[in-house]
Amino acid sequence: MRSEIGGDIAIRFDGVSKHYSLSLQKEASDFKTMLLHLPRFLSNARRPFVALDNVNLTVKRGESLGIIGPNGSGKSTTLRVMARIAPATSGTVTVNGRISALLELGSGFHPQISGRENAILNAVLLGLTLQEARDVLPQIIEFSELGEFIDQPMRTYSSGMFFRLGFAVAVHVQPEILLIDEVLAVGDAEFQKKCMDHIHRLRAGGVTLVLVTHDMLSLPKFCDRGILLERGTITDEGTPQQVVHNYLARVERLLALRQDEQQQLKIAQAAP
């Protein structure tokens, strides 16, 4: 359930959970895998997966929130729920403001039509009128630096070109809330810097930012607050520096523990 709110809150999760049901048939990518799991495969058993587990979270207007965590912790799912791409299984998601999301690279683009046509289409899907999309198109093209390629089918684009156009559209549709999932790692260094500078300008203009990243250095650069997600729950929250420090320290402890366990196993195996 989503409703509009006033005040200084942009996004709020109240007890939000997101569950997926995974079919073993989809997991059985080859005949060998099917044979290893034949009873469950024949019964078409479905395995539940909890991506988010009773998450409570508030993002204030104009705030920049960074989300870190290991793979599979629920980071991308959080953004997808915020962006209305994936509905929550339970709980309440409250959003106040126009959302622009830069999530999976190339998502929302049709490979058979041109970059120009895709830019207009996606701008409209993100909330602009057709005339507003046409008016902002020159800025999108200029920012993307695609030149004559803007009129080529997007199936001819490289991943870097996808990112250029996707980012240009996302930041030029007058967003009040900008969601970014890891894609700042794509593209050449010069364009990355251009994107980062534009994000800083959006922040200065009061745009709310939610950033998912594996780059620990990005949090202090872009974010006022950080959270750590692990197995679908928030396990740490605070300043970006604190959250990154605590996370890295925890990773180091786990690595040291595993190395110690491996060493003890080797000693036990070598014993007479």
Secondary structure, 3 states (H helix, E strand, C coil): CCCCCCCCEEEEEEEEEEEEEEEHHHHCCCHHHHHHCHHHHHCCCEEEEEEEEEEEEEEECCCEEEEECCCCCCHHHHHHHHCCCCCCCEEEEEECCCEEEECCCCCCCCCCCEHHHHHHHHHHHCCCCHHHHHHHHHHHHHHHCCHHHHHCEHHHCCHHHHHHHHHHHHHCCCCCEEEEECHHHCCCHHHHHHHHHHHHHHHHCCCEEEEECCCCCHHHHHCCEEEEEECCEEEEEECHHHHHHHHHHHHHHHHHHHHHHHHHHHHHHHCC
